[in-house]
Amino acid sequence: MALGEGAAVSPLQRGGTGGRWHGCMVLMGSGGAGGYGAGGRSRFRREAVSFVRLSADELDRLTPSSRDRYVDFVRAFSIVVVVVGHWTIALVFWQDGSIFVHNVVGHQSGLWLATWVLQVMPLFFFVGGFSNAKGWGPPTTRKITYRRFMAKRLSRLLRPTIVFVGVWIGVEIALHVFDIGSDGVFRGTFLPFWPLWFLAVYVVVVALTPVTLRWHRRWGLGVIMVLVGAIAVVEVLRFGFGVGWVGWLNLLTVWVTIHQIGYFYADKSLLNAGPAVWWAMVGAGITGLIALTNLDLVTGELWYPRSMVGVDIEPVSNMSPPSLAIVALACWQIGAAMLLRTPLSRWLAKPAPWAGVVYVNSIIMTVFLWHLTALVIAIVVLHPVGFGQDTTPTLRWWAERIIWIAAPATILAILVAIFGRFEQPKTTRPT
C-alpha cells in the first residue's frame, strides 16, 4: 500500500527563518509538506494545534491550491477497502479446539469477480510512485540527500510499526508465560502480522526510488516494457519449467513495475495523455486478466487463478508471489482511477469530503497495522457467544457480516485512539 511516509495535518512545523512557526499539512506522500501559507502562521504560533480541532472549512482554506487532493483520496479510499474487505471475506470457524481463518472467495461461486475491483494493493504502489517521485525531486533542483530522503519516507512507517511489533511480542510472551489460550486460538497466531509483508516490500521499493526514477527519466515507457518482459520470463520458468522458487523474484519486480507507473502521474504525462489512453489501459487490463485467468485451457494446468487474492483451496496464488495478473489488474485499475479523477476532484474541492480524507490519511498506518488485530480480538469475543460457527458461507454467515464488520471496527477505533499518537509527526516547542 503506498502507505508510506505519513498522513496528517501536523500541529506545528518549523518553517522559514528566525525560528518562526507556521502550520503545515503533511498528508502521506505528495512530495512532502504543503504549507498553509502566510495567512495561517499567526494562528499556529503555539505549542500544539491538532487538525481535528479545525473545522472542515478551515482545513479546506488552509490546504495549498497546488495539492493533488485526488492522490490523498485514492490512498484513503484504498485503505478503507482493504480493511473492510479483510473483515468481510474472513471465513472464521472453530475446529478441533483451534480457530481457522479462511477466505470466503474460494467457497462462494463467482465471488472471485469482486476481487478484480476490490484488490486495490496496486493503487497503493501507484500513488507511492507519485509520492516518492515528488519527494526525491528533479536533479536540477534537488536539495535533499538520499539519507534525508529515506528518513522522511520511512519515519512515519517505522514509528507505528515498531510500536505494533513491540506490543505483539509482549502479548505473545505474556500468553506463553501465563499459559493463556492455545496455539490455534490466540497464542502463536500470525494473522495480525500479515501487514508486515507489505511494509517490507514497500521499504525496498522506496529505497530503489533514485535508481528507478532515473530509469524513468531516461527511458520512460521502455522501463515498463522491460520489467513486464522480465515478469513474463519468470512466470514461464515458474509454471512452464517447474522452477517454483524463481516466482519469488516477482515479489519485487511486480511492485516496482506498478510503482513505476506512478512516475508517469508525477510528471503529468499520464494526466496529459487523456481519456483515450485511460480507456485503453482499462481495456488492456481487463483483456489481460481474462486471457491470463483462462490460460489453463491452453496449458492444461492452472497458472493464474481468477481470484486476485489468495484462496486456500487454490494450488497457486496471484498475490503470493505476485503474478503477471496483478500487473494486468493494476493496468485497468489505474486507468479507471484516471477516468474518475475529474469528477472526484470536483467533489474533493468541497470542505466536508476533504476533511474526511485528511482524517483517514492521518491514521492510515495505524489502521493498516492494527485492523487484523481488531479482527483477532473480535474472534475471541464473538465465537464463545455463538457467532462464526459456519464452515461455509451459508445464509446465516452472510447475515452475520454486519456484526463481523461492526465489532472489529469498534475495536479498531479503540486501538487507533491508543496507538494513533505514534503515527503523528513529532512537535517541538517554538524557540
C-alpha positions in Angstrom: 0.0 0.0 0.0 1.6 3.2 -0.6 1.2 3.6 3.0 4.3 5.5 3.1 5.7 8.4 4.8 2.9 9.8 6.8 -0.5 11.4 6.6 -1.7 14.1 8.9 -2.2 17.7 9.4 0.6 18.3 11.9 0.4 20.5 14.9 3.4 22.7 14.2 6.3 22.5 11.9 9.4 24.8 11.8 9.5 26.9 8.7 11.2 29.9 7.3 13.9 31.7 9.2 14.4 33.2 12.6 12.6 30.4 14.4 9.2 31.5 13.1 6.5 28.8 13.1 3.6 28.1 10.7 1.0 25.4 10.4 1.9 22.8 7.9 -0.1 20.0 6.2 1.7 16.7 5.9 -0.5 14.2 4.1 1.0 10.9 3.2 3.1 11.3 0.0 2.6 14.1 -2.4 6.2 15.1 -2.2 6.5 16.4 1.3 4.7 19.1 3.1 2.5 21.7 1.5 2.4 24.8 3.6 -0.7 26.6 4.8 0.6 29.9 3.7 1.2 33.2 5.4 -2.5 33.6 6.4 -2.3 30.6 8.8 1.0 31.4 10.5 -0.2 33.6 13.4 -2.9 31.1 14.2 -0.5 28.3 14.7 2.2 30.0 16.7 1.5 27.9 19.7 2.7 24.7 21.2 0.2 22.2 19.6 -2.7 22.5 17.4 -4.3 19.3 16.2 -6.0 19.2 12.9 -9.1 17.6 14.4 -9.8 20.9 16.2 -10.1 22.6 12.8 -13.4 22.8 11.0 -13.8 21.4 7.6 -13.9 24.9 6.2 -10.7 25.8 7.9 -8.9 22.7 6.6 -10.2 23.5 3.1 -9.0 27.1 3.3 -5.6 26.1 4.6 -4.9 23.4 2.1 -2.5 24.6 -0.6 -4.1 25.0 -4.0 -1.2 23.1 -5.5 -2.0 19.9 -3.5 -3.3 17.0 -5.5 -6.2 16.0 -3.3 -7.1 13.1 -5.5 -3.9 11.2 -4.6 -4.8 11.5 -0.9 -8.3 10.3 -1.7 -7.1 7.3 -3.6 -4.9 6.3 -0.7 -7.6 6.8 1.9 -10.2 5.0 -0.2 -7.9 2.1 -0.8 -7.1 1.5 2.9 -10.8 1.5 3.8 -11.5 -1.1 1.0 -8.6 -3.2 2.3 -9.7 -3.1 5.9 -13.4 -3.7 5.3 -12.6 -6.3 2.7 -10.5 -8.4 5.1 -13.2 -8.3 7.7 -15.9 -9.2 5.2 -14.3 -12.1 3.4 -12.9 -13.8 6.6 -14.5 -17.2 7.0 -13.8 -17.8 10.7 -14.6 -21.0 12.5 -13.6 -23.3 15.3 -12.2 -26.8 14.6 -10.5 -29.2 17.0 -10.1 -26.5 19.6 -8.4 -24.1 17.2 -9.6 -21.1 15.2 -9.2 -21.1 11.4 -9.5 -18.1 9.2 -10.2 -18.9 5.5 -11.0 -16.7 2.5 -14.7 -17.0 1.5 -13.8 -16.3 -2.1 -12.7 -19.9 -2.5 -16.0 -21.1 -1.0 -18.5 -18.9 -2.9 -19.1 -19.4 -6.6 -18.4 -16.2 -8.7 -17.1 -14.2 -5.8 -13.7 -14.0 -7.5 -15.0 -11.3 -9.8 -15.3 -8.9 -6.8 -11.5 -9.2 -6.3 -10.9 -7.6 -9.7 -12.3 -4.5 -8.2 -11.6 -4.7 -4.5 -8.0 -6.0 -4.6 -6.6 -2.5 -4.5 -3.0 -3.1 -3.5 -1.8 -1.9 -6.9 -3.2 1.5 -6.3 -1.1 1.8 -3.1 2.1 1.3 -5.1 0.8 3.6 -7.9 0.3 6.6 -5.5 3.5 5.6 -3.8 5.4 6.1 -7.1 3.8 9.6 -7.3 4.7 10.4 -3.7 8.3 9.1 -3.9 9.0 10.9 -7.2 7.8 14.2 -5.7 9.9 13.5 -2.5 13.1 12.8 -4.4 12.5 15.7 -6.9 14.2 16.6 -10.2 18.0 16.5 -10.3 18.3 20.2 -11.3 16.6 21.5 -8.1 17.1 18.6 -5.6 18.3 19.8 -2.2 17.7 16.5 -0.3 20.3 13.8 0.4 19.5 10.1 0.0 19.8 9.7 3.7 17.3 12.5 4.4 15.0 11.2 1.7 14.9 7.8 3.3 14.4 9.2 6.8 11.5 11.3 5.7 9.9 8.5 3.7 10.2 5.9 6.4 9.8 7.8 9.6 6.0 7.6 9.5 6.3 3.9 8.6 8.7 2.8 11.3 7.4 4.6 14.4 4.0 2.9 14.4 5.4 -0.4 13.1 8.0 -0.6 15.9 5.2 0.0 18.5 3.0 -2.6 16.8 5.7 -5.3 16.8 6.7 -4.4 20.4 3.2 -4.7 21.7 2.5 -8.0 20.0 5.8 -9.5 21.1 4.9 -8.6 24.7 1.4 -10.1 24.2 2.8 -13.3 22.9 5.4 -13.6 25.7 2.7 -13.0 28.3 0.3 -15.6 26.8 3.1 -18.2 26.8 4.4 -17.3 30.3 0.9 -17.5 31.8 -0.2 -20.3 29.6 -3.3 -18.5 28.3 -5.1 -19.7 25.2 -3.7 -22.3 22.7 -1.5 -22.1 19.7 -4.5 -22.2 17.4 -6.7 -19.7 19.3 -4.8 -16.6 20.3 -1.3 -17.5 21.3 1.1 -18.1 18.4 -1.3 -16.6 15.7 0.4 -15.0 12.7 -2.7 -13.3 11.4 -2.1 -9.8 13.0 1.4 -9.8 11.4 0.2 -10.1 7.8 0.5 -6.3 7.1 4.3 -6.5 7.7 5.0 -8.3 4.4 3.7 -5.3 2.6 5.8 -2.9 4.6 9.0 -4.9 4.0 8.4 -4.8 0.2 7.5 -1.2 0.2 10.6 -0.2 2.0 12.7 -1.8 -0.6 10.8 -0.2 -3.4 11.2 3.2 -1.7 14.9 2.6 -1.3 15.2 2.0 -5.0 13.4 5.3 -5.9 16.5 7.2 -7.0 17.5 4.4 -9.4 14.1 3.6 -10.8 13.2 7.3 -11.2 16.5 7.8 -13.1 15.4 4.9 -15.3 12.0 6.6 -15.9 13.5 9.9 -16.9 15.9 8.3 -19.3 13.8 5.5 -20.9 10.2 6.2 -19.9 7.8 3.6 -21.1 10.7 1.3 -22.2 11.3 0.6 -18.5 7.8 -0.7 -18.0 8.1 -2.9 -21.1 11.4 -4.4 -19.9 10.0 -5.1 -16.4 6.9 -6.7 -17.8 9.0 -8.8 -20.0 11.1 -9.9 -17.0 8.0 -10.8 -15.1 6.8 -12.9 -18.0 10.1 -14.8 -18.2 9.9 -15.6 -14.5 6.4 -16.8 -15.0 7.4 -19.2 -17.8 10.2 -20.5 -15.7 7.9 -20.9 -12.7 5.0 -22.6 -14.4 6.3 -23.8 -17.7 9.5 -25.4 -16.4 8.6 -26.0 -12.8 11.2 -23.8 -11.3 9.0 -22.8 -8.4 11.4 -20.7 -6.3 12.0 -18.2 -9.2 8.5 -16.9 -8.8 9.5 -15.0 -5.7 11.7 -12.7 -7.8 8.4 -11.1 -8.9 7.7 -10.2 -5.3 9.9 -7.1 -6.1 9.6 -6.9 -9.9 5.8 -6.7 -10.0 5.6 -3.9 -7.3 8.4 -2.0 -8.8 6.6 -2.0 -12.2 3.4 -0.7 -10.7 5.3 1.9 -8.6 7.0 3.0 -11.9 3.6 3.8 -13.4 3.2 6.4 -10.6 6.1 8.3 -12.0 4.1 9.0 -15.1 1.4 10.6 -13.0 4.0 12.6 -11.1 5.5 14.1 -14.3 1.9 14.7 -15.6 2.5 12.6 -18.7 -0.2 10.2 -17.7 -2.5 13.0 -16.8 -2.0 14.7 -20.1 -2.4 11.5 -22.1 -6.2 11.9 -21.9 -9.2 9.7 -21.8 -8.4 7.7 -24.9 -5.2 6.3 -23.2 -7.0 5.8 -19.9 -9.8 3.8 -21.6 -7.1 1.8 -23.5 -5.5 1.0 -20.1 -8.8 -0.3 -18.8 -9.4 -2.4 -21.9 -5.9 -3.8 -21.9 -6.0 -4.6 -18.2 -9.4 -6.4 -18.4 -8.4 -8.2 -21.6 -5.2 -9.3 -20.0 -7.0 -10.6 -16.9 -9.4 -12.6 -19.0 -6.7 -14.1 -21.1 -4.4 -14.9 -18.2 -7.1 -16.5 -16.0 -8.2 -18.7 -18.8 -4.6 -19.8 -19.8 -5.2 -23.2 -18.3 -7.4 -24.0 -21.3 -4.2 -23.9 -23.3 -1.6 -25.1 -20.9 -3.7 -27.7 -19.2 -2.7 -26.5 -15.8 -3.6 -23.5 -13.6 -1.1 -20.6 -13.9 -3.4 -17.7 -12.9 -6.4 -18.2 -10.6 -9.4 -16.0 -11.3 -9.2 -14.6 -7.7 -6.8 -11.7 -7.2 -6.4 -12.6 -3.5 -5.0 -15.7 -2.0 -7.5 -18.6 -1.8 -6.7 -21.5 0.5 -8.2 -24.1 -1.9 -6.2 -23.0 -4.9 -2.8 -24.6 -5.7 -1.3 -21.2 -6.6 -2.0 -17.5 -5.7 -1.8 -14.4 -7.8 -0.5 -12.5 -4.7 2.0 -14.8 -3.1 4.1 -14.3 -5.0 2.5 -11.6 -7.2 2.0 -12.6 -10.7 1.6 -11.1 -14.2 -2.2 -11.0 -13.5 -1.5 -8.3 -10.8 0.1 -6.1 -13.4 -3.0 -6.5 -15.6 -5.1 -5.7 -12.6 -3.1 -2.6 -12.0 -3.4 -1.5 -15.6 -7.2 -1.5 -15.6 -7.5 0.0 -12.0 -5.1 2.9 -12.7 -6.9 3.6 -16.0 -10.2 3.6 -14.2 -8.8 5.9 -11.4 -7.7 8.4 -14.1 -11.1 8.4 -15.7 -12.7 9.1 -12.3 -10.2 11.8 -11.4 -12.0 14.9 -12.7 -15.5 14.3 -11.1 -14.0 13.1 -7.8 -11.6 16.1 -7.7 -14.6 18.4 -8.0 -16.2 16.6 -5.1 -13.0 16.8 -3.1 -12.9 20.5 -3.5 -15.7 20.6 -1.0 -14.7 21.0 2.6 -16.5 18.1 4.2 -15.2 15.2 2.0 -11.7 16.7 2.0 -11.7 16.8 5.8 -12.7 13.1 5.8 -9.8 12.3 3.5 -7.4 14.2 5.7 -8.5 12.4 8.8 -8.2 8.9 7.3 -4.8 9.7 6.0 -3.7 10.9 9.4 -4.2 7.5 10.9 -3.7 5.3 7.8 -0.7 3.4 9.1 -2.3 2.7 12.5 -5.4 1.4 10.8 -3.5 -0.8 8.4 -1.2 -2.3 11.1 -3.9 -2.9 13.7 -7.0 -3.9 11.6 -6.3 -7.6 11.7 -5.5 -7.4 15.4 -9.0 -6.0 15.8 -10.3 -9.0 13.9 -8.4 -11.4 16.2 -9.9 -9.8 19.3 -13.4 -9.9 17.7 -12.9 -13.6 17.0 -12.0 -14.2 20.7 -15.0 -12.2 21.8 -17.7 -13.4 19.3 -17.0 -17.1 19.0 -17.8 -18.0 22.6 -21.2 -16.3 22.3 -22.2 -18.2 19.2 -21.1 -16.2 16.2 -19.0 -17.5 13.4 -20.0 -21.2 13.6 -20.3 -21.9 9.9 -17.5 -23.5 7.9 -19.1 -22.5 4.6 -20.8 -19.2 3.5 -24.4 -20.1 4.5 -27.2 -17.5 4.6 -26.6 -17.1 8.3 -22.9 -16.4 7.6 -23.8 -13.6 5.2 -26.3 -12.2 7.7 -23.5 -12.0 10.3 -21.3 -9.9 8.1 -22.6 -6.7 9.6 -21.5 -8.0 13.0 -18.1 -9.0 11.7 -17.6 -5.5 10.4 -19.1 -3.5 13.3 -17.3 -5.4 16.0 -13.7 -5.1 14.5 -14.5 -1.5 13.6 -15.3 -0.7 17.2 -12.2 -2.5 18.5 -10.1 -0.7 15.9 -11.4 2.7 16.9 -10.1 2.0 20.4 -6.8 0.8 19.1 -6.4 3.9 17.0 -7.2 6.1 20.0 -4.4 4.3 21.9 -1.8 3.9 19.2 -2.6 6.6 16.7 -0.4 9.1 18.5 2.7 7.2 17.4 1.9 8.0 13.8 1.7 11.7 14.2 4.7 13.9 13.4 6.7 15.0 16.4 6.2 18.5 17.6 8.7 20.8 19.2 8.3 23.9 21.3 8.9 27.2 19.5 12.2 28.9 20.5 
